[in-house]
């Protein structure tokens, strides 16, 4: 009984001690819950990281593949451009050569036309036959060039349809 009597006589101090004990218990309980919450957040972060890792890996792999594909297309584009420049240079050289040949033929035709009025009948016949053969050769070349141009136009259209858009 002496403890109860001591408690009863010191109600104020007893109440303070009980409140302090409650306060310490409450502080311990809050710290315990905070620790549990931190552990739960860490576990959640680990699970989220595990869940998104395959997606991050897939994104990294896709970016790597994209860079590889872009480099391949870039190299191919440069190669095509270099080939096109070479073909244009060759075509320009061929056009200059054809122009020189045309100028030479024009001079020869002009000379032949000047001499035609004084030429013999046999020479005029041979000249006409030669002109006919020349016209036939020009027509054949024109047809061949038109076929190649049509084929080129079809190839360009096909490439435009197939070529990827960036």
Buried (B, 14 or more C-beta within 10 A) or exposed (E): EEEEEEBEEEEEEEEEEEEEEEEEEEEEEEEEEEEEEEEEEEEEEEEEEEEEEEEEEEEEEEEEEEEEEEEEEEEEEEEEEEEEEEEEEEEEEEEEEEEEEEEEEEEEEEEBEEEEEEEEEEEEEEBEEEEEEEEEEEEEEEEEEEEEEEEEEEEEEEEEEEEEEE
